[in-house]
Amino acid sequence: MGRYIDASCKLCRREKQKLFLKGTKCYTDKCPVERRNYAPGQHGQSRRSRISEYGIQLREKQKVRRQYGVLEAQFRNYFERASKATGRTGDMLVKTLERRFDNVLYRMGLAPSRKAARQLVLHRHFLVNSKIVDIPSYLLNPGDVVQVRDKSKKLEVIHSSMKRMKDNAMLPWLSLDKASMSGTFLNVPERADVPLNANEQLIVELYSK
């Protein structure tokens, strides 16, 4: 399976905004977007011609896909699923991406980034409803309980991530019990509640051509 192995910060610079791919680094002065807010490469600072309508739509799709860490084929499958669901396609696409196991762990504060969450899931450090789940793309349902395995409760990466998660910063569709290192996916969020700076309608227009 294909995977991106270059510097993650290049993806943020390409989109000219923070995608929060590097965990704590994204909140410090060391973030490359803060220091070099232009596209990577030797022509990154050069003046570019006016971007086309297709280019705008493509950049929006790439931004969302990279933010959630989803491959191109996976993203297309999510869109096809969203287009068949009842409701606005763009809203359903975002809702589906928010249900991903790796994303929920990141949103709960059990991992510093989605990339770190994927690695922890693949290494079998988490349970869903008391069963091991090692598939980062696993879609959670309302009421599903996520917890850290007993043998993994001493992992520093999890503890340091939980310390940074303030109690009042928890999203309304999630709950976290820091004492037991477990959380609950309460319900599928509404699009308006998802902290995602994106215009998903542009993605719908792109795939509708």
Order of alpha helices (4+ residues) and beta strands (2+ residues): alpha-alpha-alpha-alpha-alpha-alpha-alpha-beta-beta-beta-alpha-beta-beta-alpha
